[in-house]
Amino acid sequence: MIVRLLGADEAKLLEGVVEGVFDHPVDATWARDFFEDERHHLAVALDGTDVVGMASGVHYVHPDKAPELWINEVGVAETHRRQGLASALVRALLDHGRQLGCTDAWVLTEAENEAANELYRRAGGAREPAVLYAWSLRGDAGESP
C-alpha cells in the first residue's frame, strides 16, 4: 500500500477509485478543476492502481492570517479500513501543509461520528467547540437574509 499526494497531472488515477472512497462518482470536469487549482490537495492510498483511500484539503490565506490547511474529507474503502490508511492520509496532508508554510490545520466532523473523532484525536488534533451553519446555493433555499 502506498500513500502519497497526487500531482496536477495525475487526475487519471481517479478512474481507478474503489467504491466507498468518495461520496459520489468522480466527475472528470470537477476533477480537472480541482487539480488545476494549486491550493487543492489530494492524498491517496493506492493498492496497486486502485485508489482505496483519499484525503482532500485546501490551503488558503487571509489578509490577517498566515496560511492554513482545511482538511475537507477523508474516505477509505470498506475493504481497506482498520489498516491505518486514514491516519496515514491525514498525516500526508498535515506534512504537506507544513511544507506549504501553513501554521494551522483544521477539520469539521459530526459529534456522533466516533470513527472520525478518534482518527483526528489520534492524529494529534484538539477538539474545539464549534457551530456550523450551511446554505444551499442551488436556488431552492428560499429568500436570502
N, CA, C and O atoms as a GROMACS GRO file, in nm:
protein
  580
    1MET      N    1   0.084  -0.116   0.000
    1MET     CA    2   0.000   0.000   0.000
    1MET      C    3   0.090   0.124   0.000
    1MET      O    4   0.187   0.132   0.075
    2ILE      N    5   0.056   0.218  -0.084
    2ILE     CA    6   0.131   0.343  -0.095
    2ILE      C    7   0.037   0.459  -0.063
    2ILE      O    8  -0.075   0.463  -0.114
    3VAL      N    9   0.080   0.552   0.020
    3VAL     CA   10   0.006   0.674   0.049
    3VAL      C   11   0.091   0.789   0.002
    3VAL      O   12   0.206   0.804   0.042
    4ARG      N   13   0.032   0.872  -0.086
    4ARG     CA   14   0.107   0.987  -0.138
    4ARG      C   15   0.012   1.092  -0.193
    4ARG      O   16  -0.106   1.064  -0.218
    5LEU      N   17   0.064   1.213  -0.212
    5LEU     CA   18  -0.014   1.319  -0.274
    5LEU      C   19  -0.012   1.301  -0.425
    5LEU      O   20   0.090   1.264  -0.483
    6LEU      N   21  -0.124   1.328  -0.487
    6LEU     CA   22  -0.130   1.324  -0.633
    6LEU      C   23  -0.086   1.459  -0.688
    6LEU      O   24  -0.116   1.564  -0.633
    7GLY      N   25  -0.014   1.452  -0.800
    7GLY     CA   26   0.025   1.573  -0.870
    7GLY      C   27  -0.085   1.619  -0.963
    7GLY      O   28  -0.181   1.545  -0.989
    8ALA      N   29  -0.072   1.741  -1.014
    8ALA     CA   30  -0.173   1.800  -1.100
    8ALA      C   31  -0.196   1.719  -1.227
    8ALA      O   32  -0.304   1.727  -1.287
    9ASP      N   33  -0.098   1.643  -1.268
    9ASP     CA   34  -0.109   1.565  -1.393
    9ASP      C   35  -0.155   1.421  -1.370
    9ASP      O   36  -0.145   1.338  -1.460
   10GLU      N   37  -0.204   1.391  -1.250
   10GLU     CA   38  -0.239   1.253  -1.217
   10GLU      C   39  -0.388   1.229  -1.196
   10GLU      O   40  -0.426   1.128  -1.136
   11ALA      N   41  -0.473   1.319  -1.243
   11ALA     CA   42  -0.617   1.304  -1.225
   11ALA      C   43  -0.667   1.172  -1.284
   11ALA      O   44  -0.767   1.118  -1.237
   12LYS      N   45  -0.601   1.122  -1.384
   12LYS     CA   46  -0.642   0.997  -1.450
   12LYS      C   47  -0.644   0.880  -1.350
   12LYS      O   48  -0.720   0.785  -1.369
   13LEU      N   49  -0.561   0.886  -1.246
   13LEU     CA   50  -0.562   0.780  -1.145
   13LEU      C   51  -0.698   0.766  -1.077
   13LEU      O   52  -0.731   0.659  -1.024
   14LEU      N   53  -0.777   0.872  -1.078
   14LEU     CA   54  -0.907   0.867  -1.013
   14LEU      C   55  -1.007   0.782  -1.091
   14LEU      O   56  -1.119   0.760  -1.044
   15GLU      N   57  -0.968   0.734  -1.208
   15GLU     CA   58  -1.053   0.640  -1.280
   15GLU      C   59  -1.055   0.504  -1.211
   15GLU      O   60  -1.142   0.422  -1.238
   16GLY      N   61  -0.957   0.480  -1.122
   16GLY     CA   62  -0.948   0.353  -1.051
   16GLY      C   63  -0.990   0.363  -0.906
   16GLY      O   64  -0.933   0.295  -0.820
   17VAL      N   65  -1.089   0.446  -0.876
   17VAL     CA   66  -1.135   0.463  -0.738
   17VAL      C   67  -1.227   0.348  -0.700
   17VAL      O   68  -1.322   0.316  -0.772
   18VAL      N   69  -1.200   0.286  -0.586
   18VAL     CA   70  -1.284   0.179  -0.533
   18VAL      C   71  -1.409   0.241  -0.471
   18VAL      O   72  -1.402   0.349  -0.411
   19GLU      N   73  -1.521   0.173  -0.484
   19GLU     CA   74  -1.647   0.223  -0.430
   19GLU      C   75  -1.634   0.251  -0.279
   19GLU      O   76  -1.576   0.172  -0.205
   20GLY      N   77  -1.690   0.363  -0.237
   20GLY     CA   78  -1.691   0.399  -0.096
   20GLY      C   79  -1.581   0.495  -0.056
   20GLY      O   80  -1.582   0.545   0.057
   21VAL      N   81  -1.486   0.522  -0.145
   21VAL     CA   82  -1.378   0.615  -0.111
   21VAL      C   83  -1.431   0.758  -0.115
   21VAL      O   84  -1.408   0.836  -0.022
   22PHE      N   85  -1.500   0.793  -0.221
   22PHE     CA   86  -1.565   0.923  -0.235
   22PHE      C   87  -1.714   0.906  -0.207
   22PHE      O   88  -1.766   0.795  -0.213
   23ASP      N   89  -1.782   1.015  -0.178
   23ASP     CA   90  -1.926   1.010  -0.155
   23ASP      C   91  -2.004   0.981  -0.283
   23ASP      O   92  -2.109   0.917  -0.280
   24HIS      N   93  -1.950   1.028  -0.395
   24HIS     CA   94  -2.018   1.018  -0.524
   24HIS      C   95  -1.914   0.978  -0.630
   24HIS      O   96  -1.794   0.986  -0.603
   25PRO      N   97  -1.958   0.936  -0.747
   25PRO     CA   98  -1.862   0.907  -0.854
   25PRO      C   99  -1.779   1.032  -0.889
   25PRO      O  100  -1.830   1.144  -0.884
   26VAL      N  101  -1.654   1.011  -0.923
   26VAL     CA  102  -1.566   1.122  -0.962
   26VAL      C  103  -1.614   1.176  -1.096
   26VAL      O  104  -1.638   1.101  -1.190
   27ASP      N  105  -1.628   1.307  -1.104
   27ASP     CA  106  -1.668   1.376  -1.226
   27ASP      C  107  -1.542   1.431  -1.292
   27ASP      O  108  -1.468   1.506  -1.228
   28ALA      N  109  -1.516   1.395  -1.415
   28ALA     CA  110  -1.392   1.433  -1.484
   28ALA      C  111  -1.374   1.585  -1.490
   28ALA      O  112  -1.262   1.634  -1.476
   29THR      N  113  -1.482   1.659  -1.512
   29THR     CA  114  -1.472   1.805  -1.520
   29THR      C  115  -1.431   1.864  -1.386
   29THR      O  116  -1.343   1.948  -1.378
   30TRP      N  117  -1.498   1.817  -1.279
   30TRP     CA  118  -1.465   1.870  -1.146
   30TRP      C  119  -1.326   1.825  -1.103
   30TRP      O  120  -1.256   1.901  -1.036
   31ALA      N  121  -1.287   1.705  -1.139
   31ALA     CA  122  -1.152   1.658  -1.105
   31ALA      C  123  -1.047   1.746  -1.174
   31ALA      O  124  -0.947   1.782  -1.113
   32ARG      N  125  -1.071   1.780  -1.300
   32ARG     CA  126  -0.978   1.867  -1.372
   32ARG      C  127  -0.969   2.003  -1.303
   32ARG      O  128  -0.860   2.055  -1.281
   33ASP      N  129  -1.085   2.059  -1.268
   33ASP     CA  130  -1.086   2.189  -1.199
   33ASP      C  131  -1.012   2.180  -1.066
   33ASP      O  132  -0.936   2.271  -1.031
   34PHE      N  133  -1.034   2.072  -0.993
   34PHE     CA  134  -0.967   2.051  -0.864
   34PHE      C  135  -0.815   2.056  -0.882
   34PHE      O  136  -0.746   2.129  -0.811
   35PHE      N  137  -0.765   1.979  -0.976
   35PHE     CA  138  -0.620   1.969  -0.994
   35PHE      C  139  -0.558   2.092  -1.059
   35PHE      O  140  -0.438   2.116  -1.044
   36GLU      N  141  -0.637   2.171  -1.130
   36GLU     CA  142  -0.585   2.294  -1.189
   36GLU      C  143  -0.564   2.403  -1.085
   36GLU      O  144  -0.493   2.500  -1.111
   37ASP      N  145  -0.626   2.389  -0.970
   37ASP     CA  146  -0.612   2.488  -0.862
   37ASP      C  147  -0.501   2.442  -0.768
   37ASP      O  148  -0.515   2.342  -0.699
   38GLU      N  149  -0.393   2.515  -0.766
   38GLU     CA  150  -0.275   2.474  -0.687
   38GLU      C  151  -0.299   2.473  -0.537
   38GLU      O  152  -0.216   2.422  -0.461
   39ARG      N  153  -0.409   2.529  -0.493
   39ARG     CA  154  -0.439   2.529  -0.349
   39ARG      C  155  -0.517   2.404  -0.306
   39ARG      O  156  -0.539   2.384  -0.187
   40HIS      N  157  -0.557   2.323  -0.400
   40HIS     CA  158  -0.628   2.197  -0.369
   40HIS      C  159  -0.528   2.083  -0.362
   40HIS      O  160  -0.435   2.076  -0.444
   41HIS      N  161  -0.546   1.994  -0.266
   41HIS     CA  162  -0.451   1.884  -0.244
   41HIS      C  163  -0.528   1.755  -0.220
   41HIS      O  164  -0.630   1.753  -0.153
   42LEU      N  165  -0.476   1.646  -0.277
   42LEU     CA  166  -0.540   1.517  -0.262
   42LEU      C  167  -0.434   1.411  -0.233
   42LEU      O  168  -0.348   1.382  -0.316
   43ALA      N  169  -0.442   1.356  -0.113
   43ALA     CA  170  -0.359   1.241  -0.076
   43ALA      C  171  -0.440   1.116  -0.105
   43ALA      O  172  -0.561   1.112  -0.080
   44VAL      N  173  -0.374   1.015  -0.159
   44VAL     CA  174  -0.444   0.891  -0.190
   44VAL      C  175  -0.368   0.772  -0.132
   44VAL      O  176  -0.247   0.777  -0.111
   45ALA      N  177  -0.444   0.666  -0.107
   45ALA     CA  178  -0.387   0.536  -0.071
   45ALA      C  179  -0.408   0.447  -0.192
   45ALA      O  180  -0.521   0.428  -0.237
   46LEU      N  181  -0.300   0.392  -0.242
   46LEU     CA  182  -0.305   0.307  -0.360
   46LEU      C  183  -0.275   0.163  -0.324
   46LEU      O  184  -0.177   0.133  -0.256
   47ASP      N  185  -0.361   0.075  -0.372
   47ASP     CA  186  -0.338  -0.070  -0.364
   47ASP      C  187  -0.320  -0.113  -0.509
   47ASP      O  188  -0.418  -0.141  -0.579
   48GLY      N  189  -0.196  -0.118  -0.553
   48GLY     CA  190  -0.168  -0.135  -0.696
   48GLY      C  191  -0.209  -0.007  -0.766
   48GLY      O  192  -0.158   0.100  -0.734
   49THR      N  193  -0.301  -0.018  -0.862
   49THR     CA  194  -0.351   0.101  -0.931
   49THR      C  195  -0.488   0.144  -0.878
   49THR      O  196  -0.544   0.243  -0.926
   50ASP      N  197  -0.542   0.072  -0.781
   50ASP     CA  198  -0.671   0.107  -0.722
   50ASP      C  199  -0.654   0.213  -0.614
   50ASP      O  200  -0.569   0.200  -0.526
   51VAL      N  201  -0.736   0.317  -0.621
   51VAL     CA  202  -0.740   0.418  -0.517
   51VAL      C  203  -0.837   0.367  -0.410
   51VAL      O  204  -0.958   0.361  -0.432
   52VAL      N  205  -0.781   0.330  -0.294
   52VAL     CA  206  -0.861   0.271  -0.187
   52VAL      C  207  -0.883   0.368  -0.070
   52VAL      O  208  -0.952   0.334   0.027
   53GLY      N  209  -0.825   0.487  -0.079
   53GLY     CA  210  -0.842   0.588   0.025
   53GLY      C  211  -0.803   0.724  -0.028
   53GLY      O  212  -0.724   0.736  -0.121
   54MET      N  213  -0.859   0.827   0.034
   54MET     CA  214  -0.823   0.964  -0.004
   54MET      C  215  -0.847   1.057   0.112
   54MET      O  216  -0.929   1.031   0.200
   55ALA      N  217  -0.774   1.167   0.110
   55ALA     CA  218  -0.797   1.280   0.199
   55ALA      C  219  -0.773   1.406   0.117
   55ALA      O  220  -0.668   1.421   0.054
   56SER      N  221  -0.871   1.495   0.117
   56SER     CA  222  -0.857   1.617   0.039
   56SER      C  223  -0.846   1.736   0.133
   56SER      O  224  -0.896   1.736   0.245
   57GLY      N  225  -0.779   1.838   0.083
   57GLY     CA  226  -0.762   1.959   0.162
   57GLY      C  227  -0.738   2.079   0.074
   57GLY      O  228  -0.708   2.067  -0.045
   58VAL      N  229  -0.752   2.194   0.134
   58VAL     CA  230  -0.729   2.322   0.066
   58VAL      C  231  -0.646   2.408   0.159
   58VAL      O  232  -0.677   2.422   0.277
   59HIS      N  233  -0.539   2.467   0.104
   59HIS     CA  234  -0.468   2.565   0.186
   59HIS      C  235  -0.510   2.703   0.136
   59HIS      O  236  -0.527   2.726   0.017
   60TYR      N  237  -0.526   2.793   0.230
   60TYR     CA  238  -0.577   2.924   0.196
   60TYR      C  239  -0.509   3.031   0.280
   60TYR      O  240  -0.447   3.002   0.382
   61VAL      N  241  -0.522   3.154   0.234
   61VAL     CA  242  -0.467   3.268   0.306
   61VAL      C  243  -0.579   3.368   0.330
   61VAL      O  244  -0.684   3.364   0.265
   62HIS      N  245  -0.554   3.456   0.424
   62HIS     CA  246  -0.648   3.562   0.458
   62HIS      C  247  -0.564   3.685   0.485
   62HIS      O  248  -0.449   3.671   0.528
   63PRO      N  249  -0.616   3.805   0.462
   63PRO     CA  250  -0.533   3.924   0.479
   63PRO      C  251  -0.468   3.939   0.616
   63PRO      O  252  -0.364   4.005   0.628
   64ASP      N  253  -0.526   3.879   0.720
   64ASP     CA  254  -0.468   3.898   0.854
   64ASP      C  255  -0.418   3.769   0.917
   64ASP      O  256  -0.393   3.765   1.037
   65LYS      N  257  -0.404   3.662   0.837
   65LYS     CA  258  -0.361   3.534   0.894
   65LYS      C  259  -0.261   3.465   0.803
   65LYS      O  260  -0.261   3.483   0.681
   66ALA      N  261  -0.176   3.386   0.866
   66ALA     CA  262  -0.084   3.302   0.790
   66ALA      C  263  -0.164   3.192   0.720
   66ALA      O  264  -0.278   3.166   0.758
   67PRO      N  265  -0.106   3.126   0.621
   67PRO     CA  266  -0.177   3.018   0.551
   67PRO      C  267  -0.222   2.909   0.648
   67PRO      O  268  -0.152   2.875   0.743
   68GLU      N  269  -0.341   2.856   0.621
   68GLU     CA  270  -0.398   2.746   0.699
   68GLU      C  271  -0.438   2.634   0.603
   68GLU      O  272  -0.458   2.657   0.484
   69LEU      N  273  -0.450   2.515   0.658
   69LEU     CA  274  -0.494   2.400   0.580
   69LEU      C  275  -0.628   2.353   0.633
   69LEU      O  276  -0.642   2.324   0.752
   70TRP      N  277  -0.725   2.346   0.545
   70TRP     CA  278  -0.856   2.290   0.579
   70TRP      C  279  -0.863   2.150   0.521
   70TRP      O  280  -0.852   2.132   0.400
   71ILE      N  281  -0.880   2.051   0.608
   71ILE     CA  282  -0.898   1.914   0.562
   71ILE      C  283  -1.046   1.897   0.534
   71ILE      O  284  -1.129   1.904   0.625
   72ASN      N  285  -1.078   1.876   0.409
   72ASN     CA  286  -1.217   1.871   0.366
   72ASN      C  287  -1.281   1.736   0.392
   72ASN      O  288  -1.394   1.729   0.441
   73GLU      N  289  -1.211   1.629   0.358
   73GLU     CA  290  -1.277   1.499   0.362
   73GLU      C  291  -1.173   1.388   0.367
   73GLU      O  292  -1.064   1.401   0.310
   74VAL      N  293  -1.208   1.280   0.435
   74VAL     CA  294  -1.124   1.160   0.440
   74VAL      C  295  -1.215   1.041   0.412
   74VAL      O  296  -1.322   1.029   0.472
   75GLY      N  297  -1.173   0.955   0.322
   75GLY     CA  298  -1.253   0.837   0.291
   75GLY      C  299  -1.164   0.718   0.261
   75GLY      O  300  -1.062   0.730   0.194
   76VAL      N  301  -1.204   0.600   0.312
   76VAL     CA  302  -1.132   0.476   0.286
   76VAL      C  303  -1.235   0.370   0.250
   76VAL      O  304  -1.339   0.359   0.315
   77ALA      N  305  -1.206   0.293   0.146
   77ALA     CA  306  -1.295   0.185   0.105
   77ALA      C  307  -1.316   0.089   0.222
   77ALA      O  308  -1.223   0.063   0.298
   78GLU      N  309  -1.436   0.039   0.235
   78GLU     CA  310  -1.468  -0.051   0.346
   78GLU      C  311  -1.372  -0.170   0.351
   78GLU      O  312  -1.338  -0.218   0.459
   79THR      N  313  -1.329  -0.217   0.236
   79THR     CA  314  -1.238  -0.333   0.229
   79THR      C  315  -1.100  -0.304   0.284
   79THR      O  316  -1.023  -0.397   0.310
   80HIS      N  317  -1.066  -0.176   0.302
   80HIS     CA  318  -0.931  -0.139   0.344
   80HIS      C  319  -0.929  -0.061   0.476
   80HIS      O  320  -0.827   0.000   0.511
   81ARG      N  321  -1.039  -0.062   0.548
   81ARG     CA  322  -1.044   0.008   0.677
   81ARG      C  323  -0.971  -0.072   0.784
   81ARG      O  324  -0.946  -0.192   0.769
   82ARG      N  325  -0.937  -0.004   0.892
   82ARG     CA  326  -0.868  -0.063   1.008
   82ARG      C  327  -0.727  -0.110   0.974
   82ARG      O  328  -0.676  -0.205   1.034
   83GLN      N  329  -0.665  -0.043   0.877
   83GLN     CA  330  -0.526  -0.074   0.839
   83GLN      C  331  -0.435   0.046   0.857
   83GLN      O  332  -0.318   0.041   0.817
   84GLY      N  333  -0.486   0.153   0.916
   84GLY     CA  334  -0.406   0.273   0.938
   84GLY      C  335  -0.401   0.368   0.820
   84GLY      O  336  -0.325   0.465   0.822
   85LEU      N  337  -0.480   0.341   0.716
   85LEU     CA  338  -0.475   0.426   0.597
   85LEU      C  339  -0.528   0.566   0.622
   85LEU      O  340  -0.468   0.663   0.575
   86ALA      N  341  -0.638   0.579   0.695
   86ALA     CA  342  -0.693   0.712   0.722
   86ALA      C  343  -0.591   0.796   0.798
   86ALA      O  344  -0.574   0.915   0.768
   87SER      N  345  -0.524   0.737   0.896
   87SER     CA  346  -0.422   0.810   0.971
   87SER      C  347  -0.307   0.852   0.881
   87SER      O  348  -0.258   0.965   0.890
   88ALA      N  349  -0.264   0.762   0.794
   88ALA     CA  350  -0.154   0.794   0.702
   88ALA      C  351  -0.195   0.904   0.604
   88ALA      O  352  -0.113   0.989   0.570
   89LEU      N  353  -0.318   0.902   0.559
   89LEU     CA  354  -0.366   1.006   0.467
   89LEU      C  355  -0.370   1.142   0.535
   89LEU      O  356  -0.330   1.242   0.476
   90VAL      N  357  -0.420   1.146   0.659
   90VAL     CA  358  -0.424   1.273   0.733
   90VAL      C  359  -0.282   1.323   0.757
   90VAL      O  360  -0.255   1.442   0.740
   91ARG      N  361  -0.192   1.234   0.797
   91ARG     CA  362  -0.051   1.274   0.818
   91ARG      C  363   0.010   1.331   0.690
   91ARG      O  364   0.083   1.430   0.694
   92ALA      N  365  -0.020   1.268   0.576
   92ALA     CA  366   0.034   1.317   0.448
   92ALA      C  367  -0.014   1.459   0.420
   92ALA      O  368   0.064   1.543   0.375
   93LEU      N  369  -0.141   1.486   0.446
   93LEU     CA  370  -0.192   1.622   0.424
   93LEU      C  371  -0.130   1.721   0.523
   93LEU      O  372  -0.092   1.832   0.484
   94LEU      N  373  -0.120   1.682   0.650
   94LEU     CA  374  -0.060   1.771   0.750
   94LEU      C  375   0.086   1.801   0.716
   94LEU      O  376   0.130   1.915   0.726
   95ASP      N  377   0.161   1.699   0.677
   95ASP     CA  378   0.301   1.720   0.637
   95ASP      C  379   0.310   1.813   0.517
   95ASP      O  380   0.397   1.901   0.512
   96HIS      N  381   0.221   1.794   0.420
   96HIS     CA  382   0.220   1.882   0.303
   96HIS      C  383   0.186   2.025   0.343
   96HIS      O  384   0.247   2.120   0.293
   97GLY      N  385   0.090   2.040   0.433
   97GLY     CA  386   0.056   2.174   0.481
   97GLY      C  387   0.175   2.243   0.546
   97GLY      O  388   0.197   2.363   0.525
   98ARG      N  389   0.252   2.168   0.626
   98ARG     CA  390   0.374   2.227   0.687
   98ARG      C  391   0.471   2.273   0.579
   98ARG      O  392   0.529   2.381   0.588
   99GLN      N  393   0.489   2.190   0.476
   99GLN     CA  394   0.581   2.226   0.367
   99GLN      C  395   0.535   2.351   0.294
   99GLN      O  396   0.617   2.426   0.241
  100LEU      N  397   0.404   2.373   0.291
  100LEU     CA  398   0.349   2.492   0.226
  100LEU      C  399   0.355   2.616   0.314
  100LEU      O  400   0.323   2.726   0.269
  101GLY      N  401   0.395   2.600   0.439
  101GLY     CA  402   0.403   2.713   0.532
  101GLY      C  403   0.276   2.736   0.611
  101GLY      O  404   0.262   2.840   0.675
  102CYS      N  405   0.184   2.641   0.608
  102CYS     CA  406   0.062   2.656   0.688
  102CYS      C  407   0.097   2.649   0.836
  102CYS      O  408   0.179   2.568   0.879
  103THR      N  409   0.035   2.737   0.913
  103THR     CA  410   0.063   2.740   1.057
  103THR      C  411  -0.040   2.664   1.137
  103THR      O  412  -0.015   2.627   1.252
  104ASP      N  413  -0.157   2.639   1.079
  104ASP     CA  414  -0.264   2.567   1.146
  104ASP      C  415  -0.337   2.482   1.042
  104ASP      O  416  -0.332   2.508   0.922
  105ALA      N  417  -0.404   2.379   1.093
  105ALA     CA  418  -0.490   2.295   1.010
  105ALA      C  419  -0.616   2.265   1.090
  105ALA      O  420  -0.613   2.263   1.213
  106TRP      N  421  -0.725   2.242   1.019
  106TRP     CA  422  -0.849   2.213   1.089
  106TRP      C  423  -0.940   2.128   1.001
  106TRP      O  424  -0.925   2.122   0.879
  107VAL      N  425  -1.035   2.063   1.067
  107VAL     CA  426  -1.133   1.978   1.002
  107VAL      C  427  -1.262   1.984   1.083
  107VAL      O  428  -1.257   2.005   1.204
  108LEU      N  429  -1.373   1.966   1.018
  108LEU     CA  430  -1.502   1.955   1.087
  108LEU      C  431  -1.554   1.813   1.071
  108LEU      O  432  -1.534   1.749   0.968
  109THR      N  433  -1.621   1.763   1.173
  109THR     CA  434  -1.690   1.636   1.164
  109THR      C  435  -1.809   1.639   1.259
  109THR      O  436  -1.818   1.727   1.345
  110GLU      N  437  -1.898   1.547   1.243
  110GLU     CA  438  -2.015   1.539   1.329
  110GLU      C  439  -1.973   1.485   1.466
  110GLU      O  440  -1.885   1.400   1.475
  111ALA      N  441  -2.036   1.536   1.571
  111ALA     CA  442  -2.003   1.493   1.707
  111ALA      C  443  -2.025   1.344   1.725
  111ALA      O  444  -1.952   1.279   1.800
  112GLU      N  445  -2.124   1.288   1.658
  112GLU     CA  446  -2.155   1.145   1.675
  112GLU      C  447  -2.073   1.053   1.584
  112GLU      O  448  -2.087   0.931   1.591
  113ASN      N  449  -1.988   1.109   1.499
  113ASN     CA  450  -1.903   1.027   1.412
  113ASN      C  451  -1.782   0.980   1.492
  113ASN      O  452  -1.675   1.041   1.487
  114GLU      N  453  -1.800   0.871   1.564
  114GLU     CA  454  -1.697   0.822   1.656
  114GLU      C  455  -1.566   0.788   1.584
  114GLU      O  456  -1.458   0.817   1.635
  115ALA      N  457  -1.576   0.725   1.467
  115ALA     CA  458  -1.454   0.686   1.395
  115ALA      C  459  -1.373   0.808   1.355
  115ALA      O  460  -1.251   0.810   1.373
  116ALA      N  461  -1.440   0.911   1.302
  116ALA     CA  462  -1.368   1.032   1.262
  116ALA      C  463  -1.310   1.104   1.382
  116ALA      O  464  -1.196   1.149   1.378
  117ASN      N  465  -1.388   1.115   1.489
  117ASN     CA  466  -1.337   1.182   1.609
  117ASN      C  467  -1.214   1.111   1.664
  117ASN      O  468  -1.118   1.177   1.704
  118GLU      N  469  -1.215   0.980   1.666
  118GLU     CA  470  -1.099   0.903   1.712
  118GLU      C  471  -0.980   0.923   1.619
  118GLU      O  472  -0.867   0.939   1.665
  119LEU      N  473  -1.004   0.921   1.487
  119LEU     CA  474  -0.897   0.944   1.390
  119LEU      C  475  -0.829   1.078   1.414
  119LEU      O  476  -0.706   1.084   1.422
  120TYR      N  477  -0.906   1.184   1.425
  120TYR     CA  478  -0.847   1.317   1.440
  120TYR      C  479  -0.780   1.334   1.576
  120TYR      O  480  -0.679   1.404   1.587
  121ARG      N  481  -0.835   1.272   1.680
  121ARG     CA  482  -0.771   1.277   1.811
  121ARG      C  483  -0.636   1.205   1.806
  121ARG      O  484  -0.536   1.258   1.854
  122ARG      N  485  -0.633   1.085   1.747
  122ARG     CA  486  -0.507   1.010   1.737
  122ARG      C  487  -0.403   1.083   1.653
  122ARG      O  488  -0.283   1.068   1.674
  123ALA      N  489  -0.450   1.163   1.558
  123ALA     CA  490  -0.358   1.238   1.472
  123ALA      C  491  -0.306   1.363   1.543
  123ALA      O  492  -0.226   1.437   1.485
  124GLY      N  493  -0.349   1.387   1.667
  124GLY     CA  494  -0.298   1.499   1.745
  124GLY      C  495  -0.385   1.622   1.743
  124GLY      O  496  -0.347   1.727   1.795
  125GLY      N  497  -0.503   1.610   1.685
  125GLY     CA  498  -0.593   1.725   1.681
  125GLY      C  499  -0.657   1.750   1.816
  125GLY      O  500  -0.677   1.657   1.895
  126ALA      N  501  -0.689   1.874   1.843
  126ALA     CA  502  -0.757   1.914   1.967
  126ALA      C  503  -0.902   1.946   1.934
  126ALA      O  504  -0.930   2.028   1.846
  127ARG      N  505  -0.994   1.882   2.004
  127ARG     CA  506  -1.136   1.906   1.981
  127ARG      C  507  -1.172   2.048   2.024
  127ARG      O  508  -1.134   2.092   2.132
  128GLU      N  509  -1.244   2.118   1.938
  128GLU     CA  510  -1.285   2.255   1.964
  128GLU      C  511  -1.437   2.263   1.959
  128GLU      O  512  -1.500   2.192   1.880
  129PRO      N  513  -1.496   2.348   2.041
  129PRO     CA  514  -1.641   2.369   2.027
  129PRO      C  515  -1.666   2.451   1.900
  129PRO      O  516  -1.592   2.546   1.871
  130ALA      N  517  -1.767   2.415   1.826
  130ALA     CA  518  -1.796   2.488   1.701
  130ALA      C  519  -1.945   2.477   1.671
  130ALA      O  520  -2.012   2.383   1.715
  131VAL      N  521  -1.993   2.571   1.597
  131VAL     CA  522  -2.129   2.568   1.546
  131VAL      C  523  -2.118   2.585   1.395
  131VAL      O  524  -2.050   2.676   1.347
  132LEU      N  525  -2.185   2.499   1.321
  132LEU     CA  526  -2.179   2.502   1.176
  132LEU      C  527  -2.310   2.555   1.120
  132LEU      O  528  -2.417   2.511   1.161
  133TYR      N  529  -2.301   2.648   1.028
  133TYR     CA  530  -2.416   2.696   0.952
  133TYR      C  531  -2.391   2.660   0.807
  133TYR      O  532  -2.278   2.668   0.761
  134ALA      N  533  -2.494   2.621   0.737
  134ALA     CA  534  -2.480   2.582   0.597
  134ALA      C  535  -2.592   2.647   0.515
  134ALA      O  536  -2.701   2.671   0.566
  135TRP      N  537  -2.563   2.674   0.390
  135TRP     CA  538  -2.659   2.731   0.297
  135TRP      C  539  -2.665   2.644   0.173
  135TRP      O  540  -2.562   2.594   0.128
  136SER      N  541  -2.781   2.626   0.119
  136SER     CA  542  -2.796   2.565  -0.013
  136SER      C  543  -2.793   2.678  -0.114
  136SER      O  544  -2.870   2.774  -0.101
  137LEU      N  545  -2.708   2.669  -0.211
  137LEU     CA  546  -2.697   2.772  -0.314
  137LEU      C  547  -2.755   2.723  -0.446
  137LEU      O  548  -2.722   2.776  -0.552
  138ARG      N  549  -2.839   2.625  -0.439
  138ARG     CA  550  -2.898   2.564  -0.559
  138ARG      C  551  -3.021   2.638  -0.608
  138ARG      O  552  -3.083   2.594  -0.706
  139GLY      N  553  -3.060   2.747  -0.544
  139GLY     CA  554  -3.175   2.823  -0.588
  139GLY      C  555  -3.305   2.780  -0.523
  139GLY      O  556  -3.409   2.840  -0.548
  140ASP      N  557  -3.302   2.678  -0.439
  140ASP     CA  558  -3.426   2.631  -0.377
  140ASP      C  559  -3.425   2.656  -0.227
  140ASP      O  560  -3.501   2.594  -0.153
  141ALA      N  561  -3.340   2.746  -0.181
  141ALA     CA  562  -3.324   2.767  -0.037
  141ALA      C  563  -3.413   2.877   0.018
  141ALA      O  564  -3.406   2.906   0.138
  142GLY      N  565  -3.494   2.938  -0.064
  142GLY     CA  566  -3.578   3.046  -0.014
  142GLY      C  567  -3.508   3.180  -0.029
  142GLY      O  568  -3.410   3.193  -0.103
  143GLU      N  569  -3.559   3.278   0.042
  143GLU     CA  570  -3.504   3.414   0.032
  143GLU      C  571  -3.374   3.427   0.109
  143GLU      O  572  -3.352   3.360   0.210
  144SER      N  573  -3.290   3.515   0.060
  144SER     CA  574  -3.166   3.548   0.132
  144SER      C  575  -3.200   3.646   0.243
  144SER      O  576  -3.296   3.722   0.232
  145PRO      N  577  -3.120   3.644   0.350
  145PRO     CA  578  -3.146   3.739   0.460
  145PRO      C  579  -3.126   3.884   0.415
  145PRO      O  580  -3.144   3.976   0.495
   0.00000   0.00000   0.00000
